[in-house]
């Protein structure tokens, strides 16, 4: 299966459906106050790039966003792959696109938050070089959040 990954506006065809499925998945696992999902308007903000993976027919199978903040830090948000497309490397490819975008923006370290019940996500991040860090920002003190970071110097050198 060939999947093309490109930056797209968050209101692109099928992307809002991926957002809905991601919301459904997350809210089934965690209490609402522990769900830190960006909505479409937040994904349209300056400094946010949304990457979408589409199959040959143009169907959106997965997405990931990077939020580059004014302080020079960046965070992975809205990483989600449709259940039909899991286990094929799409999430790692999306993560690579996010990392390249962050590195191009001069970001030294990329951070992210996930939940302790998301074992596949945790395995993905660790397999891709992310290390567990103390919870940061809004995630401090939330027992439903675990945070990771990766230095991007090696990505920028590619």
C-alpha positions as CSV (number, residue, x, y, z in Angstrom):
1,X,0.0,0.0,0.0
2,X,1.5,3.3,-1.0
3,X,0.6,6.3,1.1
4,X,1.4,9.9,0.2
5,X,2.0,12.3,3.1
6,X,1.6,16.0,2.6
7,X,0.8,19.1,4.6
8,X,-2.9,20.0,4.3
9,X,-5.4,22.4,5.8
10,X,-7.3,20.7,8.7
11,X,-10.6,21.1,6.9
12,X,-9.5,19.0,3.9
13,X,-11.7,16.1,2.8
14,X,-11.7,13.2,5.3
15,X,-9.5,15.1,7.8
16,X,-12.4,16.2,10.0
17,X,-13.5,12.5,10.0
18,X,-10.1,11.5,11.3
19,X,-10.4,14.2,14.0
20,X,-13.8,12.8,15.0
21,X,-12.5,9.3,15.2
22,X,-9.5,10.5,17.2
23,X,-11.8,12.3,19.6
24,X,-14.0,9.2,19.9
25,X,-10.9,7.0,20.6
26,X,-9.4,9.4,23.2
27,X,-12.7,10.1,25.1
28,X,-13.3,6.4,25.4
29,X,-10.1,6.0,27.3
30,X,-9.8,9.1,29.5
31,X,-11.9,11.6,31.3
32,X,-12.7,14.7,29.4
33,X,-10.4,16.9,31.5
34,X,-7.5,14.7,30.5
35,X,-8.1,15.0,26.8
36,X,-6.0,17.8,25.3
37,X,-7.2,17.6,21.7
38,X,-6.8,20.6,19.4
39,X,-10.0,21.3,17.4
40,X,-10.1,22.4,13.7
41,X,-9.8,26.1,14.5
42,X,-6.8,25.5,16.7
43,X,-5.2,23.4,14.0
44,X,-5.6,26.4,11.6
45,X,-3.6,28.7,13.9
46,X,-0.3,30.2,12.9
47,X,2.6,27.8,13.6
48,X,0.6,24.7,13.2
49,X,1.2,22.3,10.3
50,X,-1.1,19.3,9.7
51,X,0.2,16.3,7.8
52,X,-2.2,13.8,6.2
53,X,-1.4,10.4,4.8
54,X,-3.6,9.4,1.9
55,X,-3.9,6.1,0.0
56,X,-3.9,5.9,-3.8
57,X,-7.6,6.6,-3.9
58,X,-7.1,9.8,-1.9
59,X,-8.7,8.5,1.3
60,X,-7.2,10.1,4.4
61,X,-5.8,7.2,6.5
62,X,-3.8,9.1,9.2
63,X,-2.7,12.5,10.4
64,X,-0.3,14.3,12.7
65,X,0.2,18.0,13.5
66,X,3.1,19.9,14.8
67,X,2.7,23.1,16.8
68,X,5.7,25.3,16.7
69,X,5.4,27.7,19.6
70,X,6.7,31.3,19.8
71,X,9.3,30.2,22.4
72,X,10.9,27.9,19.8
73,X,9.6,24.7,21.3
74,X,7.3,22.4,19.4
75,X,4.8,19.7,20.2
76,X,3.2,16.8,18.3
77,X,-0.6,16.9,18.4
78,X,-3.4,14.9,16.9
79,X,-1.4,11.9,15.9
80,X,-4.0,9.4,14.7
81,X,-4.1,6.5,12.2
82,X,-7.4,5.0,11.1
83,X,-7.7,1.4,12.5
84,X,-7.9,0.0,8.9
85,X,-4.4,1.4,8.2
86,X,-2.5,0.5,11.4
87,X,0.6,-1.6,11.5
88,X,1.8,-0.5,8.1
89,X,4.3,2.2,9.1
90,X,2.1,5.2,8.4
91,X,2.4,6.6,12.0
92,X,6.2,6.5,11.7
93,X,6.1,8.2,8.3
94,X,3.8,10.9,9.7
95,X,6.1,11.3,12.7
96,X,9.0,11.7,10.3
97,X,7.2,14.5,8.4
98,X,6.4,16.3,11.7
99,X,10.0,16.0,12.8
100,X,11.3,17.4,9.5
101,X,8.9,20.3,9.7
102,X,10.0,21.1,13.3
103,X,13.7,20.8,12.4
104,X,13.2,23.1,9.4
105,X,11.6,25.6,11.8
106,X,14.7,25.5,14.0
107,X,13.2,23.5,16.8
108,X,15.8,21.6,18.8
109,X,13.5,19.3,20.8
110,X,10.1,18.0,19.9
111,X,7.8,17.1,22.7
112,X,4.5,15.2,22.9
113,X,1.9,13.9,25.3
114,X,0.0,10.6,25.2
115,X,-1.9,8.5,27.6
116,X,-0.7,5.5,29.6
117,X,-3.4,3.3,28.1
118,X,-2.2,4.0,24.5
119,X,0.4,1.1,24.4
120,X,0.8,1.2,20.6
121,X,1.5,5.0,20.7
122,X,4.0,4.6,23.5
123,X,5.8,1.8,21.5
124,X,5.7,4.0,18.4
125,X,7.3,6.9,20.1
126,X,10.0,4.8,21.9
127,X,10.8,3.0,18.6
128,X,11.3,6.4,17.0
129,X,13.8,7.7,19.5
130,X,11.5,9.5,22.0
131,X,12.4,9.4,25.7
132,X,10.1,9.8,28.6
133,X,10.3,13.2,30.3
134,X,8.5,14.8,33.2
135,X,5.1,16.1,32.3
136,X,5.2,19.7,30.9
137,X,2.8,22.6,30.5
138,X,-0.9,21.6,30.9
139,X,0.0,18.0,31.5
140,X,1.8,18.6,34.8
141,X,0.0,16.6,37.6
142,X,-2.3,14.7,35.2
143,X,-2.1,11.0,36.0
144,X,-3.6,10.3,32.5
145,X,-0.7,12.0,30.7
146,X,2.8,10.8,30.0
147,X,5.2,13.0,28.0
148,X,8.1,12.3,25.7
149,X,10.7,14.3,23.9
150,X,13.2,13.8,21.1
151,X,16.3,16.0,20.2
152,X,16.0,16.9,16.5
153,X,19.6,17.8,15.8
154,X,20.1,14.4,14.1
155,X,16.9,15.0,12.0
156,X,18.1,18.4,10.9
157,X,21.5,17.0,9.7
158,X,19.8,14.6,7.2
